[in-house]
Amino acid sequence: MNARAACFDPLSLQSLNSRAALLRRIDAKYIVNLPTLDALVESVWRDFLVLEIDGRRVFGYDTVYFDSSDLHGYHAHVQGRRRRFKVRSRRYVDSELNVFEIKLKGLRGETVKHQLPIDAYDHGTITAQAVDFAGEVLGAAYGHALPAGYEPALAMRYRRVTLAARDAVERMTWDFALSFDGGGGLAPAHVIIETKSEHGRGRADRALANLGVRPMGVSKYCAGIGLTREGVRVNPWAAVLRRYFVPQPPLTAVGAAR
């Protein structure tokens, strides 16, 4: 992945945040194999810059999602509720930055993200301050507080390359080496591409459409719950899970590998 990221001119974190923070945006997700990613790079390398920090262009992410014991948030996504949200804490491994985040589904399908910086030892937990922060955000947007009983529901790790359009307010990320605590992850030699733009259908979306790639509705959180929890409904994205994700290996296979 480093060789692919090397095809782009570099961009600093400060420049990325100043030109394309995009806390309110239209998101789209795609899953591609490596030959398709190579074709995308060939199509857009002149139009995008890649985030580079201390000579690195590939970064590690640790993320913990929170949900209720009956998976209130997950089922809201399965049912396609308009007023849905995700709650998570994220550690940017290489920069040692930690944030608590709430992602809302806003008007016209927008994603609206709110962040609260947290200490490293609070990653993976919901502190009283985080609950208050979530209540303020959800109260202003939806008129209710964070439902009671939210707790860690899914942890995941992955690697990411982040790009920003050279002359537009648009971002693109490539996530790979994705694994879930509890087993399973993204199939090898595949990448999750997320595009983030003000109005949707940005330059990266158009390039992917020209390559015959269509957006998908499944999120990393929903995929992880579908793979690691027994008996949950996965109907909206069952085909995507079968095609692009690998479940936890059977215990017999694990034993044989040892």
N, C-alpha and C positions, 0 to 999 in steps of 0.2 A: 504493500500500500504506500510505502514511502516513495517508491519510484513514480507512482501515479501522482502523488501530491507534489512531487518535484517539478511537474510539468507547468505549474502555475507560478506567477510572480508572488512574492510574499506580502503579507499584510500584518501589522502589529495588532495586539489586542485593543489598544487604545483607539486605533483607527477603525477596527471592526465595530466597536461599541458606538463610536461617534457617527458612523455612516449607516449602520444597519442593526440597531439594537432590536427592533421589531418585537417588542413585548406585546403588541397587538398586531395580529397578522392572519393571513389565510395559509393554512398548512396543507400539504399533500404528501403522501407517503408512497414509496415504490420499493419493490424488491427486485434486484437484478443479479445476474451472474457476472463474473469478472470480464468476459468478453464484451458484454453490453456496457459495463462501466468503462472499459477502454474506449469503446466507440463514443460514449458520452464525453470523456475527457478530450478526445480528438475534436469533438464538435464545439466545446465551450471553453477550451483552455485560454483563448484570447480574451474572453469576456469576464472571467472570474479571477479573483485573488484568493490565496490560501492563507489561513491564519498560521503564523509562525511565532513561537515563543522560545527564546534561548536556543534557536537552531532546530527546534522540534516542530513537526507538522502533524504528528499523530499523537493523540492524547487519550488518557484513560479516564473513564467515568465509573463511579460506584453510585448506584441509585437505589433507594428504598422507598417503595410506595406504601401508603397507608390506606386502610379500608376498615369497614366494620366486620364483625365476625360473620355476618350474613352477606358480605360483599355488596353492600349498598352501592358503592361507586361503580364496581364492575357491572352489576346488573343495569345500572343507568345507561352504560355504554351499549350493552347488548340490546336494550330496548330503544336505543336511539333518542333518549330524552333530550330535549333542547337545552334544559338548564342542568347540564351535567358538569362535573369537575373532577380533577385528579389532585391528590395531595401527595407530596413526596419530599424527601430530602435528598440532596445530591452533593457528592464530593467530587470536585475536579482534582483528580489524583495528582497530576503533575504540578499544579499551582497550589495545592493544599487549601483551596477555597471551598467553603461549605455553605450551602444555602438551603432554606426551607422554601418550598414553592407551592403555589396553588395555580392550576391552569383551569380557566373557565372556557366554556363554549359560549361565545357571545353571539351578537346579532349577525345574520347573514353568514353563519358558519365560521366566524372569526375565532381564533384562539387568542385569549388574553391571559398573559402570564404575570403573576405577582411574586416577588422574591423578598425574602427576609434573610440577611446574613446571619449565620449561626456559628457557634464554636465547634471545633472538630469533635469534641466528645459528645455533642448533642446530635451528631449525624445518626440517623436511624431511630430517633426518638421524637415524640411530640411533647415539647415542653409547654409550660403554662403560657409562655410568651408566644409560642407558635399557635396555640389554640386561640389566644386573643387575636393574633394577626389574621388567622383564618376566619374568625368570626367577623372581623371588620370587613374583610374582602367579600365574604359570602353575604353578609348583611347588606352591604351596599349594592351588590349585584342581584341577589336573589331574595333578599328579605328574610334570611334565616341564618343561624349559626352553624358551625360544624357539627354534624350529628354526633351524638354520644357514642363512645366505644371504639373510635378509630384507633387502630394499632398497626404495627408493621405487618404487611400482607405479602409482600414480594420484594426480594432483593435481586439485583442484576448487575452485571458488569459488562462493559463493552469498550471498544476503542472507537475513536471518532476523528474524522477530518472535517474541518469547518471552512467553508468558502463564502465569499461575498462578491456580489456583482461589482464589476469595475466602475460602472457608471449608472447604477440603479439601486434602489432600496430593496435588496433581495439577498437571501441567504440560501445556502445549500449545505447539508451535512451528509456524510457517509458513515454509517455505523456498521461495525463488523466485529467478529470474535465475540458475539453476544452470548452470554450464558446466564441461566437463572439458578439461584439458590433453590435447591429442591429438585434440580435436574432439567436437562434439555436446553435448547437454545437454537439460534439460527443455524441453518444448514451450512456446512463448510463451502467456501468459494462463492458465497453470496453476500450481498451488501444491502442494507436498508438505506435508501436515499430519502431524505426529507427536504422538501422545498418550503421556503417561508417567504412570502411576499405580501405587499400591502393589499393587493386586489386579487391574487390568484393568477394562475396562468402566466407565470413569469418566464424568463428566458430558459431556465433549466427545465421547466414543465414542457415548454414547446419542443425543446431538444429531445426530451424523452418521448414525447408523442411521435416525433418524426422517426424514432427508433422502434416504434410499435409497442412502447411500454405504457401501461395504463395504471393510474393510481389505485391504491388499495385502502380499505377502511380500517384494517386492524392496527391497533397500537402495540408497542412493545409490552405494555402492562397487560393488556387483554390477552395477548399471545402467551405471556408467561403464566397468567392464571389458568388459561385453558390447558396448558401443558402440565402444570404442577398440582392442580386440584382435581380430585376425582368428582364426577357427578355434576360439574358445572355446565351450563348451556354454552355451546360454542357455535351454534348454527350459523350466525352471520359470517363467520370466517373459518369454518371447518376446512374448506378446500384450501385456503391459504396455509393453515397450520400443517395440513398433510403434505403440501408441496414444498414449503420453504423452511419448515422447522423440524427439528429432531426431538423426540421425547426422551425422557430419562431412560437409559439402557435398562433392560430387564436384569434382575438380580443375578440370574444364571450367567448372563453375558459378563457382568462385572466380575463374578467369581472366576470365570474362565480366563479373563484378561489378567488376573493376578497369578 
